[in-house]
């Protein structure tokens, strides 16, 4: 029961991470570029 829940959550987390990684990299690049200007 617990293992199934953990497996499901980890799978959902992996899906979210794969979906958010491009956005995060883009945002980190923007912050890295705009960092010195601030």
PDB file of N, CA, C and O in Angstrom:
ATOM      1  N   UNK A   1       0.832  -1.199   0.000  1.00  0.00           N
ATOM      2  CA  UNK A   1       0.000   0.000   0.000  1.00  0.00           C
ATOM      3  C   UNK A   1       0.873   1.258   0.000  1.00  0.00           C
ATOM      4  O   UNK A   1       0.747   2.116  -0.874  1.00  0.00           O
ATOM      5  N   UNK A   2       1.761   1.351   0.998  1.00  0.00           N
ATOM      6  CA  UNK A   2       2.657   2.519   1.058  1.00  0.00           C
ATOM      7  C   UNK A   2       3.582   2.538  -0.148  1.00  0.00           C
ATOM      8  O   UNK A   2       3.825   3.584  -0.751  1.00  0.00           O
ATOM      9  N   UNK A   3       4.094   1.355  -0.486  1.00  0.00           N
ATOM     10  CA  UNK A   3       5.025   1.301  -1.620  1.00  0.00           C
ATOM     11  C   UNK A   3       4.338   1.730  -2.901  1.00  0.00           C
ATOM     12  O   UNK A   3       4.933   2.413  -3.735  1.00  0.00           O
ATOM     13  N   UNK A   4       3.083   1.329  -3.058  1.00  0.00           N
ATOM     14  CA  UNK A   4       2.355   1.695  -4.270  1.00  0.00           C
ATOM     15  C   UNK A   4       2.172   3.207  -4.326  1.00  0.00           C
ATOM     16  O   UNK A   4       2.322   3.817  -5.385  1.00  0.00           O
ATOM     17  N   UNK A   5       1.848   3.813  -3.182  1.00  0.00           N
ATOM     18  CA  UNK A   5       1.649   5.262  -3.137  1.00  0.00           C
ATOM     19  C   UNK A   5       2.956   5.984  -3.461  1.00  0.00           C
ATOM     20  O   UNK A   5       2.972   6.948  -4.226  1.00  0.00           O
ATOM     21  N   UNK A   6       4.052   5.504  -2.868  1.00  0.00           N
ATOM     22  CA  UNK A   6       5.357   6.127  -3.104  1.00  0.00           C
ATOM     23  C   UNK A   6       5.744   5.981  -4.574  1.00  0.00           C
ATOM     24  O   UNK A   6       6.282   6.906  -5.182  1.00  0.00           O
ATOM     25  N   UNK A   7       5.463   4.810  -5.132  1.00  0.00           N
ATOM     26  CA  UNK A   7       5.807   4.579  -6.538  1.00  0.00           C
ATOM     27  C   UNK A   7       5.000   5.515  -7.431  1.00  0.00           C
ATOM     28  O   UNK A   7       5.532   6.090  -8.380  1.00  0.00           O
ATOM     29  N   UNK A   8       3.719   5.664  -7.125  1.00  0.00           N
ATOM     30  CA  UNK A   8       2.866   6.542  -7.927  1.00  0.00           C
ATOM     31  C   UNK A   8       3.331   7.990  -7.813  1.00  0.00           C
ATOM     32  O   UNK A   8       3.398   8.705  -8.813  1.00  0.00           O
ATOM     33  N   UNK A   9       3.650   8.421  -6.596  1.00  0.00           N
ATOM     34  CA  UNK A   9       4.081   9.801  -6.400  1.00  0.00           C
ATOM     35  C   UNK A   9       5.414  10.049  -7.091  1.00  0.00           C
ATOM     36  O   UNK A   9       5.626  11.101  -7.694  1.00  0.00           O
ATOM     37  N   UNK A  10       6.319   9.061  -6.999  1.00  0.00           N
ATOM     38  CA  UNK A  10       7.626   9.227  -7.643  1.00  0.00           C
ATOM     39  C   UNK A  10       7.462   9.286  -9.158  1.00  0.00           C
ATOM     40  O   UNK A  10       8.155  10.042  -9.839  1.00  0.00           O
ATOM     41  N   UNK A  11       6.536   8.479  -9.679  1.00  0.00           N
ATOM     42  CA  UNK A  11       6.297   8.488 -11.124  1.00  0.00           C
ATOM     43  C   UNK A  11       5.723   9.840 -11.547  1.00  0.00           C
ATOM     44  O   UNK A  11       6.138  10.406 -12.559  1.00  0.00           O
ATOM     45  N   UNK A  12       4.768  10.355 -10.772  1.00  0.00           N
ATOM     46  CA  UNK A  12       4.176  11.662 -11.079  1.00  0.00           C
ATOM     47  C   UNK A  12       5.235  12.752 -10.960  1.00  0.00           C
ATOM     48  O   UNK A  12       5.270  13.682 -11.765  1.00  0.00           O
ATOM     49  N   UNK A  13       6.101  12.635  -9.951  1.00  0.00           N
ATOM     50  CA  UNK A  13       7.161  13.629  -9.768  1.00  0.00           C
ATOM     51  C   UNK A  13       8.110  13.602 -10.960  1.00  0.00           C
ATOM     52  O   UNK A  13       8.542  14.654 -11.432  1.00  0.00           O
ATOM     53  N   UNK A  14       8.436  12.418 -11.448  1.00  0.00           N
ATOM     54  CA  UNK A  14       9.311  12.300 -12.610  1.00  0.00           C
ATOM     55  C   UNK A  14       8.677  12.939 -13.831  1.00  0.00           C
ATOM     56  O   UNK A  14       9.344  13.607 -14.620  1.00  0.00           O
ATOM     57  N   UNK A  15       7.362  12.720 -13.974  1.00  0.00           N
ATOM     58  CA  UNK A  15       6.658  13.313 -15.114  1.00  0.00           C
ATOM     59  C   UNK A  15       6.683  14.836 -15.011  1.00  0.00           C
ATOM     60  O   UNK A  15       6.936  15.530 -15.995  1.00  0.00           O
ATOM     61  N   UNK A  16       6.417  15.348 -13.806  1.00  0.00           N
ATOM     62  CA  UNK A  16       6.427  16.800 -13.607  1.00  0.00           C
ATOM     63  C   UNK A  16       7.822  17.360 -13.841  1.00  0.00           C
ATOM     64  O   UNK A  16       7.977  18.414 -14.458  1.00  0.00           O
ATOM     65  N   UNK A  17       8.836  16.659 -13.350  1.00  0.00           N
ATOM     66  CA  UNK A  17      10.213  17.131 -13.510  1.00  0.00           C
ATOM     67  C   UNK A  17      10.579  17.195 -14.992  1.00  0.00           C
ATOM     68  O   UNK A  17      11.176  18.168 -15.451  1.00  0.00           O
ATOM     69  N   UNK A  18      10.217  16.150 -15.733  1.00  0.00           N
ATOM     70  CA  UNK A  18      10.542  16.129 -17.166  1.00  0.00           C
ATOM     71  C   UNK A  18       9.795  17.236 -17.896  1.00  0.00           C
ATOM     72  O   UNK A  18      10.281  17.779 -18.889  1.00  0.00           O
ATOM     73  N   UNK A  19       8.601  17.566 -17.390  1.00  0.00           N
ATOM     74  CA  UNK A  19       7.820  18.616 -18.043  1.00  0.00           C
ATOM     75  C   UNK A  19       8.322  20.001 -17.645  1.00  0.00           C
ATOM     76  O   UNK A  19       8.251  20.939 -18.439  1.00  0.00           O
ATOM     77  N   UNK A  20       8.833  20.135 -16.405  1.00  0.00           N
ATOM     78  CA  UNK A  20       9.238  21.447 -15.908  1.00  0.00           C
ATOM     79  C   UNK A  20      10.704  21.754 -16.179  1.00  0.00           C
ATOM     80  O   UNK A  20      11.104  22.918 -16.148  1.00  0.00           O
ATOM     81  N   UNK A  21      11.514  20.729 -16.445  1.00  0.00           N
ATOM     82  CA  UNK A  21      12.953  20.967 -16.616  1.00  0.00           C
ATOM     83  C   UNK A  21      13.256  22.008 -17.690  1.00  0.00           C
ATOM     84  O   UNK A  21      14.114  22.858 -17.451  1.00  0.00           O
ATOM     85  N   UNK A  22      12.608  21.999 -18.862  1.00  0.00           N
ATOM     86  CA  UNK A  22      12.886  23.046 -19.859  1.00  0.00           C
ATOM     87  C   UNK A  22      12.518  24.432 -19.342  1.00  0.00           C
ATOM     88  O   UNK A  22      13.249  25.398 -19.560  1.00  0.00           O
ATOM     89  N   UNK A  23      11.370  24.524 -18.648  1.00  0.00           N
ATOM     90  CA  UNK A  23      10.959  25.830 -18.111  1.00  0.00           C
ATOM     91  C   UNK A  23      11.949  26.304 -17.059  1.00  0.00           C
ATOM     92  O   UNK A  23      12.312  27.480 -17.023  1.00  0.00           O
ATOM     93  N   UNK A  24      12.382  25.387 -16.205  1.00  0.00           N
ATOM     94  CA  UNK A  24      13.325  25.753 -15.137  1.00  0.00           C
ATOM     95  C   UNK A  24      14.648  26.198 -15.743  1.00  0.00           C
ATOM     96  O   UNK A  24      15.240  27.182 -15.299  1.00  0.00           O
ATOM     97  N   UNK A  25      15.111  25.476 -16.755  1.00  0.00           N
ATOM     98  CA  UNK A  25      16.388  25.847 -17.387  1.00  0.00           C
ATOM     99  C   UNK A  25      16.258  27.209 -18.061  1.00  0.00           C
ATOM    100  O   UNK A  25      17.188  28.015 -18.033  1.00  0.00           O
ATOM    101  N   UNK A  26      15.102  27.459 -18.665  1.00  0.00           N
ATOM    102  CA  UNK A  26      14.889  28.744 -19.330  1.00  0.00           C
ATOM    103  C   UNK A  26      14.847  29.869 -18.292  1.00  0.00           C
ATOM    104  O   UNK A  26      15.443  30.928 -18.488  1.00  0.00           O
ATOM    105  N   UNK A  27      14.130  29.623 -17.179  1.00  0.00           N
ATOM    106  CA  UNK A  27      14.037  30.639 -16.132  1.00  0.00           C
ATOM    107  C   UNK A  27      15.409  30.871 -15.491  1.00  0.00           C
ATOM    108  O   UNK A  27      15.784  32.013 -15.228  1.00  0.00           O
ATOM    109  N   UNK A  28      16.150  29.800 -15.242  1.00  0.00           N
ATOM    110  CA  UNK A  28      17.473  29.954 -14.634  1.00  0.00           C
ATOM    111  C   UNK A  28      18.396  30.713 -15.575  1.00  0.00           C
ATOM    112  O   UNK A  28      19.219  31.510 -15.124  1.00  0.00           O
ATOM    113  N   UNK A  29      18.271  30.478 -16.874  1.00  0.00           N
ATOM    114  CA  UNK A  29      19.073  31.214 -17.839  1.00  0.00           C
ATOM    115  C   UNK A  29      18.715  32.685 -17.828  1.00  0.00           C
ATOM    116  O   UNK A  29      19.596  33.543 -17.880  1.00  0.00           O
ATOM    117  N   UNK A  30      17.423  32.981 -17.759  1.00  0.00           N
ATOM    118  CA  UNK A  30      16.984  34.381 -17.719  1.00  0.00           C
ATOM    119  C   UNK A  30      17.497  35.057 -16.452  1.00  0.00           C
ATOM    120  O   UNK A  30      17.997  36.180 -16.505  1.00  0.00           O
ATOM    121  N   UNK A  31      17.373  34.374 -15.313  1.00  0.00           N
ATOM    122  CA  UNK A  31      17.835  34.963 -14.052  1.00  0.00           C
ATOM    123  C   UNK A  31      19.346  35.117 -14.078  1.00  0.00           C
ATOM    124  O   UNK A  31      19.884  36.088 -13.545  1.00  0.00           O
ATOM    125  N   UNK A  32      20.035  34.157 -14.698  1.00  0.00           N
ATOM    126  CA  UNK A  32      21.498  34.238 -14.774  1.00  0.00           C
ATOM    127  C   UNK A  32      21.917  35.430 -15.643  1.00  0.00           C
ATOM    128  O   UNK A  32      22.911  36.099 -15.361  1.00  0.00           O
ATOM    129  N   UNK A  33      21.145  35.679 -16.699  1.00  0.00           N
ATOM    130  CA  UNK A  33      21.471  36.796 -17.597  1.00  0.00           C
ATOM    131  C   UNK A  33      21.131  38.129 -16.920  1.00  0.00           C
ATOM    132  O   UNK A  33      21.904  39.083 -16.998  1.00  0.00           O
ATOM    133  N   UNK A  34      19.960  38.189 -16.252  1.00  0.00           N
ATOM    134  CA  UNK A  34      19.515  39.437 -15.649  1.00  0.00           C
ATOM    135  C   UNK A  34      20.114  39.643 -14.258  1.00  0.00           C
ATOM    136  O   UNK A  34      19.905  40.691 -13.647  1.00  0.00           O
ATOM    137  N   UNK A  35      20.854  38.660 -13.751  1.00  0.00           N
ATOM    138  CA  UNK A  35      21.428  38.786 -12.411  1.00  0.00           C
ATOM    139  C   UNK A  35      22.411  39.940 -12.298  1.00  0.00           C
ATOM    140  O   UNK A  35      22.208  40.820 -11.461  1.00  0.00           O
ATOM    141  N   UNK A  36      23.472  39.975 -13.107  1.00  0.00           N
ATOM    142  CA  UNK A  36      24.465  41.048 -13.000  1.00  0.00           C
ATOM    143  C   UNK A  36      23.864  42.432 -13.239  1.00  0.00           C
ATOM    144  O   UNK A  36      24.311  43.408 -12.636  1.00  0.00           O
ATOM    145  N   UNK A  37      22.853  42.531 -14.113  1.00  0.00           N
ATOM    146  CA  UNK A  37      22.241  43.834 -14.387  1.00  0.00           C
ATOM    147  C   UNK A  37      21.562  44.386 -13.143  1.00  0.00           C
ATOM    148  O   UNK A  37      21.594  45.592 -12.896  1.00  0.00           O
ATOM    149  N   UNK A  38      20.932  43.484 -12.342  1.00  0.00           N
ATOM    150  CA  UNK A  38      20.269  43.936 -11.122  1.00  0.00           C
ATOM    151  C   UNK A  38      21.332  44.331 -10.088  1.00  0.00           C
ATOM    152  O   UNK A  38      20.992  44.744  -8.979  1.00  0.00           O
TER     153      UNK A  38
END
